[in-house]
C-alpha cells in the first residue's frame, strides 16, 4: 500500500498526489508535500468585525447590543471580554462575561481591544 499521509482535515486515508500537492478526494482539502501533515491551513483563522486576526487569550469589545436568550438584559456595546478562546463553528468565540457567565459569541460582533 502507499505511504501517503492521511488528510489533516478529515483523516481520510484516500489521499493522492497531484503535482506538488496532496489532495483529499473526500473533503477536497489540498496541502503541499513539504508541509506534510503540519499544514498552515490547519490553524483556525478568526477575524473580528474590522478584519483583525484574533488569537486565544485576546481581549475583545462588543460592538453591538446583543440580546441573550434566557437573560433579562442584553450585552451592551463596549462590554469588554477578556481571555477569549477560539473554537470552530458558527459561534467561534468561547468566553466568560462578568454578570452573564460562559457564552459563545460570533466574531462579527466584536473588535479586538
C-alpha positions as CSV (number, residue, x, y, z in Angstrom):
1,X,0.0,0.0,0.0
2,X,1.1,3.6,-0.5
3,X,2.8,5.7,2.3
4,X,0.8,8.9,1.6
5,X,-0.2,10.8,4.7
6,X,-3.9,10.9,5.7
7,X,-5.8,14.1,5.2
8,X,-5.1,16.6,8.1
9,X,-8.7,17.9,8.0
10,X,-10.8,14.7,7.8
11,X,-8.2,12.0,8.4
12,X,-9.2,10.2,5.2
13,X,-6.7,7.6,4.1
14,X,-7.6,8.0,0.4
15,X,-5.3,10.9,-0.4
16,X,-3.4,11.1,-3.7
17,X,-0.6,13.2,-5.2
18,X,-1.3,15.9,-7.7
19,X,2.0,17.5,-8.8
20,X,3.5,19.2,-5.7
21,X,0.3,18.8,-3.7
22,X,-1.5,16.1,-1.7
23,X,-5.3,16.1,-2.3
24,X,-8.1,14.5,-0.3
25,X,-11.0,13.3,-2.5
26,X,-13.5,13.2,0.4
27,X,-13.3,16.8,1.7
28,X,-11.3,18.5,-1.2
29,X,-8.5,19.7,1.1
30,X,-5.1,20.3,-0.6
31,X,-1.8,20.7,1.1
32,X,1.8,20.9,-0.1
33,X,4.1,17.9,0.2
34,X,6.7,20.0,2.1
35,X,4.2,20.9,4.8
36,X,3.0,17.3,5.1
37,X,0.5,16.8,7.9
38,X,1.6,20.1,9.6
39,X,-0.1,22.4,7.1
40,X,-0.7,26.1,7.8
41,X,-4.3,25.5,6.8
42,X,-4.9,23.5,9.9
43,X,-4.8,26.6,12.2
44,X,-8.1,28.2,13.0
45,X,-8.3,31.7,11.5
46,X,-10.8,34.0,13.1
47,X,-11.1,37.7,12.3
48,X,-13.1,40.4,14.1
49,X,-15.6,42.8,12.6
50,X,-12.7,45.0,11.3
51,X,-10.6,42.2,9.9
52,X,-8.1,42.0,12.7
53,X,-6.8,38.5,13.4
54,X,-7.9,37.1,16.8
55,X,-6.0,34.6,18.9
56,X,-6.7,32.7,22.1
57,X,-6.3,34.9,25.2
58,X,-7.1,38.2,23.4
59,X,-9.4,40.8,24.8
60,X,-12.3,42.0,22.6
61,X,-15.0,44.6,22.9
62,X,-18.6,44.0,21.8
63,X,-19.6,46.4,19.0
64,X,-23.4,45.9,19.0
65,X,-26.1,45.4,21.7
66,X,-26.7,41.6,21.8
67,X,-29.8,40.0,23.1
68,X,-29.0,37.0,25.3
69,X,-31.5,34.2,25.2
70,X,-32.9,33.4,28.6
71,X,-31.4,36.6,30.2
72,X,-33.4,39.6,31.4
73,X,-30.9,42.1,29.9
74,X,-28.7,42.4,26.8
75,X,-24.9,42.7,26.4
76,X,-24.2,46.3,25.8
77,X,-21.9,48.0,23.3
78,X,-18.5,48.4,24.7
79,X,-18.6,45.4,27.1
80,X,-15.0,44.1,27.3
81,X,-14.5,40.3,27.1
82,X,-11.1,39.1,28.4
83,X,-9.3,35.8,27.7
84,X,-11.3,34.5,24.7
85,X,-10.9,31.0,23.3
86,X,-11.4,30.3,19.6
87,X,-13.4,27.3,18.5
88,X,-14.8,26.0,15.3
89,X,-18.4,26.6,14.4
90,X,-20.9,29.4,13.8
91,X,-20.3,31.0,17.2
92,X,-16.5,30.9,17.1
93,X,-15.5,32.6,20.4
94,X,-15.9,30.9,23.8
95,X,-15.7,33.2,26.8
96,X,-16.9,34.2,30.3
97,X,-18.6,37.5,30.7
98,X,-18.9,39.1,34.1
99,X,-22.6,39.0,35.1
100,X,-23.6,36.6,32.4
101,X,-21.2,33.6,32.7
102,X,-20.0,31.3,30.0
103,X,-21.1,32.3,26.5
104,X,-20.3,31.8,22.8
105,X,-20.1,34.8,20.6
106,X,-19.8,35.4,16.8
107,X,-16.6,37.1,15.8
108,X,-18.5,39.5,13.6
109,X,-19.9,41.3,16.6
110,X,-16.6,42.0,18.4
111,X,-13.5,44.1,17.8
112,X,-10.0,43.5,19.1
113,X,-9.3,45.7,22.1
